[in-house]
Amino acid sequence: MDKNDALSHLLKIESEAAALVTDAQAEADRRIEEAEKQNRASYEENYKKELLKLENNFQKFKEQTQQQYLEELDAYKEKISSANVDTNAFSALLDRFIAEGR
């Protein structure tokens, strides 16, 4: 084998190696892209599940709070309406305030 043949052979091997590296890089890029797509899809699915869970918990809390509010409001109204009002004592107190103000 002369020098030109050896050099030609080495250039051919280098070209094949470069093609292998290029193919390997393309395959690595494809795998990375696929993994990123899967990770993104998994993240979005988990995000939506967690968001739905939080939304449901919020709605339950909101309904419980509204129910508690209504119960407390009804109890307060009952307490106010059942309170004994002494109109004579109230009138006497007003008369005293008016008399002292003169």
TIRO-2110 file (N, C-alpha, C; in Angstrom, 1 decimal):
// TIRO-2110
0.9, -1.2, 0.0, N, 1, A
0.0, 0.0, 0.0, CA, 1, A
0.9, 1.2, 0.0, C, 1, A
0.7, 2.1, -0.9, N, 2, A
1.5, 3.3, -1.0, CA, 2, A
0.9, 4.4, -0.1, C, 2, A
1.6, 5.5, 0.0, N, 3, A
1.2, 6.6, 0.8, CA, 3, A
-0.2, 7.1, 0.5, C, 3, A
-0.5, 7.3, -0.8, N, 4, A
-1.8, 7.8, -1.2, CA, 4, A
-2.9, 6.9, -0.9, C, 4, A
-2.7, 5.6, -1.0, N, 5, A
-3.7, 4.6, -0.6, CA, 5, A
-4.0, 4.6, 0.9, C, 5, A
-2.9, 4.7, 1.6, N, 6, A
-3.0, 4.8, 3.1, CA, 6, A
-3.7, 6.0, 3.5, C, 6, A
-3.4, 7.1, 2.9, N, 7, A
-4.0, 8.4, 3.3, CA, 7, A
-5.5, 8.4, 2.9, C, 7, A
-5.8, 7.8, 1.7, N, 8, A
-7.1, 7.7, 1.2, CA, 8, A
-8.0, 6.8, 2.2, C, 8, A
-7.3, 5.7, 2.6, N, 9, A
-8.0, 4.8, 3.5, CA, 9, A
-8.3, 5.5, 4.9, C, 9, A
-7.3, 6.2, 5.4, N, 10, A
-7.5, 7.0, 6.6, CA, 10, A
-8.6, 8.0, 6.5, C, 10, A
-8.7, 8.7, 5.4, N, 11, A
-9.7, 9.7, 5.2, CA, 11, A
-11.1, 9.1, 5.1, C, 11, A
-11.1, 7.9, 4.5, N, 12, A
-12.4, 7.1, 4.4, CA, 12, A
-12.8, 6.7, 5.8, C, 12, A
-11.9, 6.2, 6.6, N, 13, A
-12.2, 5.8, 8.0, CA, 13, A
-12.7, 7.0, 8.8, C, 13, A
-12.0, 8.2, 8.6, N, 14, A
-12.4, 9.4, 9.3, CA, 14, A
-13.7, 9.8, 8.9, C, 14, A
-14.1, 9.7, 7.7, N, 15, A
-15.4, 10.1, 7.2, CA, 15, A
-16.5, 9.2, 7.7, C, 15, A
-16.2, 7.9, 7.8, N, 16, A
-17.1, 7.0, 8.4, CA, 16, A
-17.3, 7.3, 9.9, C, 16, A
-16.2, 7.6, 10.6, N, 17, A
-16.3, 7.9, 12.0, CA, 17, A
-17.1, 9.2, 12.2, C, 17, A
-16.9, 10.2, 11.4, N, 18, A
-17.7, 11.4, 11.5, CA, 18, A
-19.2, 11.2, 11.2, C, 18, A
-19.5, 10.3, 10.3, N, 19, A
-20.9, 10.0, 10.0, CA, 19, A
-21.5, 9.2, 11.2, C, 19, A
-20.7, 8.3, 11.8, N, 20, A
-21.2, 7.6, 13.0, CA, 20, A
-21.4, 8.6, 14.2, C, 20, A
-20.5, 9.6, 14.4, N, 21, A
-20.7, 10.6, 15.4, CA, 21, A
-21.9, 11.4, 15.1, C, 21, A
-22.1, 11.8, 13.9, N, 22, A
-23.3, 12.6, 13.5, CA, 22, A
-24.6, 11.8, 13.7, C, 22, A
-24.6, 10.6, 13.4, N, 23, A
-25.8, 9.7, 13.6, CA, 23, A
-26.0, 9.6, 15.1, C, 23, A
-25.0, 9.3, 15.8, N, 24, A
-25.1, 9.2, 17.3, CA, 24, A
-25.7, 10.5, 17.9, C, 24, A
-25.2, 11.6, 17.5, N, 25, A
-25.7, 12.9, 18.0, CA, 25, A
-27.1, 13.1, 17.7, C, 25, A
-27.5, 12.7, 16.4, N, 26, A
-28.9, 12.9, 16.0, CA, 26, A
-29.8, 11.9, 16.9, C, 26, A
-29.3, 10.7, 17.1, N, 27, A
-30.1, 9.8, 17.9, CA, 27, A
-30.2, 10.3, 19.4, C, 27, A
-29.1, 10.8, 19.9, N, 28, A
-29.1, 11.4, 21.3, CA, 28, A
-30.1, 12.6, 21.3, C, 28, A
-30.1, 13.4, 20.3, N, 29, A
-31.0, 14.6, 20.3, CA, 29, A
-32.4, 14.1, 20.2, C, 29, A
-32.7, 13.1, 19.4, N, 30, A
-34.1, 12.5, 19.3, CA, 30, A
-34.5, 11.9, 20.6, C, 30, A
-33.6, 11.2, 21.3, N, 31, A
-34.0, 10.6, 22.6, CA, 31, A
-34.2, 11.7, 23.7, C, 31, A
-33.4, 12.7, 23.7, N, 32, A
-33.6, 13.8, 24.6, CA, 32, A
-34.9, 14.5, 24.4, C, 32, A
-35.2, 14.8, 23.1, N, 33, A
-36.5, 15.4, 22.8, CA, 33, A
-37.7, 14.6, 23.2, C, 33, A
-37.6, 13.3, 23.0, N, 34, A
-38.7, 12.4, 23.4, CA, 34, A
-38.8, 12.4, 24.9, C, 34, A
-37.7, 12.3, 25.6, N, 35, A
-37.8, 12.3, 27.1, CA, 35, A
-38.4, 13.6, 27.6, C, 35, A
-38.0, 14.8, 27.0, N, 36, A
-38.5, 16.0, 27.4, CA, 36, A
-40.1, 16.1, 27.1, C, 36, A
-40.5, 15.5, 26.0, N, 37, A
-41.9, 15.5, 25.7, CA, 37, A
-42.7, 14.7, 26.8, C, 37, A
-42.1, 13.5, 27.1, N, 38, A
-42.7, 12.6, 28.1, CA, 38, A
-42.7, 13.3, 29.5, C, 38, A
-41.6, 14.0, 29.8, N, 39, A
-41.6, 14.7, 31.1, CA, 39, A
-42.6, 15.8, 31.2, C, 39, A
-42.7, 16.5, 30.1, N, 40, A
-43.6, 17.7, 30.0, CA, 40, A
-45.1, 17.2, 30.1, C, 40, A
-45.4, 16.1, 29.4, N, 41, A
-46.7, 15.5, 29.5, CA, 41, A
-47.0, 15.0, 30.9, C, 41, A
-46.1, 14.3, 31.5, N, 42, A
-46.2, 13.9, 32.9, CA, 42, A
-46.4, 15.0, 33.8, C, 42, A
-45.6, 16.1, 33.7, N, 43, A
-45.8, 17.3, 34.5, CA, 43, A
-47.1, 17.9, 34.4, C, 43, A
-47.6, 18.0, 33.2, N, 44, A
-48.9, 18.7, 32.9, CA, 44, A
-50.0, 17.8, 33.5, C, 44, A
-49.9, 16.5, 33.4, N, 45, A
-50.9, 15.6, 33.9, CA, 45, A
-51.0, 15.7, 35.5, C, 45, A
-49.8, 15.7, 36.1, N, 46, A
-49.7, 15.8, 37.5, CA, 46, A
-50.2, 17.2, 38.0, C, 46, A
-49.9, 18.2, 37.2, N, 47, A
-50.3, 19.6, 37.6, CA, 47, A
-51.8, 19.7, 37.5, C, 47, A
-52.4, 19.1, 36.5, N, 48, A
-53.9, 19.2, 36.4, CA, 48, A
-54.6, 18.4, 37.5, C, 48, A
-54.0, 17.2, 37.8, N, 49, A
-54.6, 16.4, 38.9, CA, 49, A
-54.5, 17.2, 40.3, C, 49, A
-53.3, 17.8, 40.5, N, 50, A
-53.2, 18.6, 41.8, CA, 50, A
-54.1, 19.8, 41.8, C, 50, A
-54.2, 20.5, 40.7, N, 51, A
-55.1, 21.6, 40.6, CA, 51, A
-56.5, 21.2, 40.8, C, 51, A
-57.0, 20.1, 40.2, N, 52, A
-58.3, 19.7, 40.4, CA, 52, A
-58.5, 19.3, 41.9, C, 52, A
-57.6, 18.7, 42.5, N, 53, A
-57.7, 18.3, 43.9, CA, 53, A
-57.8, 19.6, 44.8, C, 53, A
-56.9, 20.5, 44.5, N, 54, A
-57.0, 21.8, 45.3, CA, 54, A
-58.3, 22.5, 45.1, C, 54, A
-58.8, 22.5, 43.9, N, 55, A
-60.1, 23.2, 43.6, CA, 55, A
-61.2, 22.5, 44.3, C, 55, A
-61.2, 21.2, 44.3, N, 56, A
-62.2, 20.4, 45.0, CA, 56, A
-62.2, 20.7, 46.5, C, 56, A
-61.0, 20.7, 47.1, N, 57, A
-60.8, 21.0, 48.5, CA, 57, A
-61.3, 22.4, 48.8, C, 57, A
-61.0, 23.4, 47.9, N, 58, A
-61.4, 24.8, 48.2, CA, 58, A
-63.0, 24.8, 48.1, C, 58, A
-63.6, 24.2, 47.2, N, 59, A
-65.0, 24.2, 47.1, CA, 59, A
-65.7, 23.6, 48.3, C, 59, A
-65.1, 22.5, 48.8, N, 60, A
-65.6, 21.9, 50.0, CA, 60, A
-65.5, 22.8, 51.2, C, 60, A
-64.3, 23.5, 51.3, N, 61, A
-64.1, 24.4, 52.4, CA, 61, A
-65.0, 25.6, 52.3, C, 61, A
-65.2, 26.1, 51.1, N, 62, A
-66.1, 27.2, 50.9, CA, 62, A
-67.6, 26.8, 51.3, C, 62, A
-68.0, 25.7, 50.9, N, 63, A
-69.4, 25.2, 51.2, CA, 63, A
-69.5, 25.0, 52.7, C, 63, A
-68.5, 24.5, 53.4, N, 64, A
-68.6, 24.3, 54.8, CA, 64, A
-68.6, 25.7, 55.5, C, 64, A
-67.8, 26.6, 55.1, N, 65, A
-67.8, 27.9, 55.7, CA, 65, A
-69.1, 28.6, 55.5, C, 65, A
-69.7, 28.5, 54.3, N, 66, A
-71.0, 29.2, 54.0, CA, 66, A
-72.0, 28.5, 54.9, C, 66, A
-72.0, 27.2, 55.1, N, 67, A
-73.0, 26.5, 55.9, CA, 67, A
-72.8, 27.0, 57.4, C, 67, A
-71.6, 27.1, 57.8, N, 68, A
-71.3, 27.5, 59.2, CA, 68, A
-71.8, 28.9, 59.4, C, 68, A
-71.5, 29.8, 58.4, N, 69, A
-72.0, 31.2, 58.5, CA, 69, A
-73.5, 31.3, 58.6, C, 69, A
-74.2, 30.5, 57.8, N, 70, A
-75.6, 30.5, 57.8, CA, 70, A
-76.2, 30.0, 59.2, C, 70, A
-75.6, 29.0, 59.7, N, 71, A
-76.0, 28.5, 61.0, CA, 71, A
-75.8, 29.5, 62.1, C, 71, A
-74.6, 30.1, 62.1, N, 72, A
-74.3, 31.1, 63.1, CA, 72, A
-75.2, 32.3, 63.0, C, 72, A
-75.5, 32.7, 61.7, N, 73, A
-76.4, 33.8, 61.5, CA, 73, A
-77.8, 33.5, 62.0, C, 73, A
-78.3, 32.3, 61.7, N, 74, A
-79.6, 31.9, 62.2, CA, 74, A
-79.6, 31.9, 63.7, C, 74, A
-78.6, 31.4, 64.3, N, 75, A
-78.5, 31.3, 65.8, CA, 75, A
-78.5, 32.8, 66.4, C, 75, A
-77.8, 33.7, 65.7, N, 76, A
-77.8, 35.1, 66.2, CA, 76, A
-79.2, 35.7, 66.1, C, 76, A
-79.8, 35.5, 64.9, N, 77, A
-81.2, 36.0, 64.7, CA, 77, A
-82.1, 35.5, 65.8, C, 77, A
-82.0, 34.2, 66.1, N, 78, A
-82.9, 33.6, 67.1, CA, 78, A
-82.6, 34.2, 68.4, C, 78, A
-81.3, 34.4, 68.7, N, 79, A
-81.0, 35.0, 70.0, CA, 79, A
-81.6, 36.5, 70.1, C, 79, A
-81.4, 37.2, 69.1, N, 80, A
-81.9, 38.6, 69.0, CA, 80, A
-83.5, 38.6, 69.1, C, 80, A
-84.1, 37.8, 68.4, N, 81, A
-85.6, 37.8, 68.4, CA, 81, A
-86.2, 37.3, 69.7, C, 81, A
-85.4, 36.4, 70.4, N, 82, A
-85.9, 35.9, 71.6, CA, 82, A
-85.5, 36.7, 72.9, C, 82, A
-84.7, 37.8, 72.6, N, 83, A
-84.3, 38.6, 73.7, CA, 83, A
-85.5, 39.4, 74.3, C, 83, A
-85.5, 39.5, 75.6, N, 84, A
-86.5, 40.2, 76.3, CA, 84, A
-86.2, 41.6, 76.3, C, 84, A
-87.1, 42.4, 75.7, N, 85, A
-86.9, 43.9, 75.6, CA, 85, A
-87.8, 44.5, 76.7, C, 85, A
-87.1, 45.3, 77.5, N, 86, A
-87.8, 46.0, 78.6, CA, 86, A
-88.0, 47.5, 78.1, C, 86, A
-89.1, 47.7, 77.5, N, 87, A
-89.3, 49.1, 76.9, CA, 87, A
-89.5, 50.1, 78.0, C, 87, A
-90.0, 49.8, 79.1, N, 88, A
-90.2, 50.8, 80.2, CA, 88, A
-88.8, 51.2, 80.7, C, 88, A
-87.9, 50.3, 80.9, N, 89, A
-86.5, 50.6, 81.4, CA, 89, A
-85.8, 51.4, 80.3, C, 89, A
-86.0, 51.1, 79.0, N, 90, A
-85.3, 51.8, 78.0, CA, 90, A
-85.9, 53.3, 77.9, C, 90, A
-87.2, 53.4, 78.0, N, 91, A
-87.8, 54.8, 78.0, CA, 91, A
-87.3, 55.6, 79.2, C, 91, A
-87.2, 54.9, 80.4, N, 92, A
-86.7, 55.6, 81.6, CA, 92, A
-85.3, 56.1, 81.4, C, 92, A
-84.4, 55.2, 80.8, N, 93, A
-83.0, 55.6, 80.5, CA, 93, A
-83.0, 56.8, 79.6, C, 93, A
-83.8, 56.7, 78.5, N, 94, A
-83.8, 57.9, 77.6, CA, 94, A
-84.2, 59.1, 78.2, C, 94, A
-85.3, 59.1, 79.1, N, 95, A
-85.7, 60.2, 79.8, CA, 95, A
-84.6, 60.8, 80.7, C, 95, A
-83.9, 59.9, 81.3, N, 96, A
-82.8, 60.4, 82.2, CA, 96, A
-81.7, 61.1, 81.4, C, 96, A
-81.3, 60.5, 80.2, N, 97, A
-80.3, 61.1, 79.4, CA, 97, A
-80.8, 62.5, 78.9, C, 97, A
-82.0, 62.6, 78.5, N, 98, A
-82.6, 63.9, 78.0, CA, 98, A
-82.6, 64.9, 79.2, C, 98, A
-83.0, 64.4, 80.4, N, 99, A
-83.1, 65.4, 81.5, CA, 99, A
-81.7, 65.8, 81.9, C, 99, A
-80.7, 65.0, 81.8, N, 100, A
-79.3, 65.4, 82.2, CA, 100, A
-78.7, 66.3, 81.2, C, 100, A
-79.2, 66.2, 79.9, N, 101, A
-78.6, 67.0, 78.9, CA, 101, A
-79.0, 68.4, 78.9, C, 101, A
-80.1, 68.7, 79.6, N, 102, A
-80.6, 70.1, 79.6, CA, 102, A
-79.8, 71.0, 80.5, C, 102, A
END
